[in-house]
Amino acid sequence: MIRRHSILVVDDDPLFRELYRTALRFEGFDVSTASDGLAALRSIEMNPPSLVILDVNMPCLDGWGVLQELSRYESTRAIPVIVVTASDVVHATAQAVAILSKPIAPDELLPVIRQQLAV
């Protein structure tokens, strides 16, 4: 049985979460979502995804905090993270495989995802 790649979409905006979830499921990915950084870390701990799409400006724990936490543990350090943000602040870039400006259409995001997952 071929394992489908799983993607965790982390964004406090329900419209972006639903847009990415719908588009990525249509492309054959298993998709879960989280509305803030703490929920994302819980989700990753319970079921590590193949890739994370991460917003920066979120309540509870922002995207940079999530990146920092993921980099602390060997079990999560290798998970590719694509940061999608409207923020002009760019730091912790070494921990993200790509930083893309929001809004970004799913068809613009897909090539980056496919490159990271080699699909």
C-alpha positions in Angstrom: 0.0 0.0 0.0 1.3 3.4 -1.0 1.3 5.9 1.9 -0.2 9.2 1.0 1.7 12.3 2.1 0.1 14.2 4.9 0.1 18.0 5.3 -0.7 20.1 8.3 -2.1 23.5 7.5 -1.6 25.9 10.4 -3.4 29.3 10.1 -5.7 31.3 12.4 -7.7 32.4 9.4 -10.4 29.8 8.7 -10.8 30.9 5.1 -7.1 30.1 4.3 -7.3 26.8 6.2 -10.3 25.7 4.2 -8.9 26.9 0.9 -5.6 25.0 1.4 -7.4 22.0 2.9 -9.8 21.7 -0.1 -7.2 22.3 -2.8 -4.6 19.9 -1.2 -7.1 17.1 -0.7 -8.2 17.5 -4.3 -4.5 16.9 -5.2 -4.5 13.7 -3.2 -2.9 14.8 0.0 -4.2 13.9 3.5 -4.7 17.2 5.1 -5.3 18.2 8.7 -5.5 21.7 10.1 -4.7 23.7 13.3 -5.8 27.2 14.1 -2.8 28.2 16.3 0.7 27.2 17.1 -0.1 25.2 20.3 -2.7 23.2 18.4 -0.2 22.6 15.7 2.4 21.2 18.1 -0.1 18.9 19.7 -1.2 17.7 16.2 2.5 17.1 15.1 3.2 15.2 18.4 0.2 12.9 17.9 0.6 12.4 14.1 3.7 13.9 12.5 2.9 15.1 9.0 5.0 14.9 5.9 5.0 18.7 5.6 3.7 21.8 7.4 2.3 24.9 5.9 2.6 27.5 8.6 1.3 31.1 9.1 3.4 33.4 11.3 0.9 35.7 13.0 -1.3 33.5 15.2 -2.6 33.6 18.8 -1.2 31.4 21.6 2.1 30.6 19.8 3.2 32.2 16.6 4.8 30.5 13.6 8.3 31.4 14.7 7.7 29.8 18.0 6.4 26.6 16.3 9.6 26.6 14.1 11.7 26.9 17.2 10.0 24.1 19.0 10.2 21.8 15.9 13.9 22.4 15.6 14.5 21.4 19.2 13.7 17.7 18.7 15.3 15.2 16.4 11.9 13.6 15.7 10.4 16.8 14.2 13.5 18.6 13.0 13.4 17.0 9.5 9.7 17.9 8.8 9.7 20.5 6.0 7.9 23.7 6.9 6.7 26.2 4.3 6.0 29.6 5.9 3.1 31.5 4.3 2.8 35.0 5.8 1.6 38.5 5.2 4.3 39.7 7.6 7.4 41.5 6.3 9.4 40.1 9.2 11.7 37.4 8.0 13.8 35.5 10.6 14.4 31.9 11.4 14.6 31.3 7.7 17.1 28.5 8.2 14.3 26.5 9.8 11.8 26.9 7.0 12.3 25.4 3.5 10.5 28.3 2.0 8.9 31.6 3.0 6.1 32.7 0.7 4.0 35.9 0.8 0.4 35.7 1.6 -2.0 35.6 0.0 -0.8 32.8 -2.2 -3.0 30.7 -4.4 -2.9 26.9 -3.9 -1.7 26.4 -7.5 1.3 28.6 -6.7 2.0 26.7 -3.5 1.7 23.2 -5.0 5.1 23.2 -6.9 6.9 24.1 -3.7 5.1 21.3 -1.8 5.8 18.8 -4.6 9.5 19.8 -4.7 9.8 19.2 -0.9 8.0 15.9 -0.9 9.5 14.8 -4.2 6.1 14.0 -5.8 
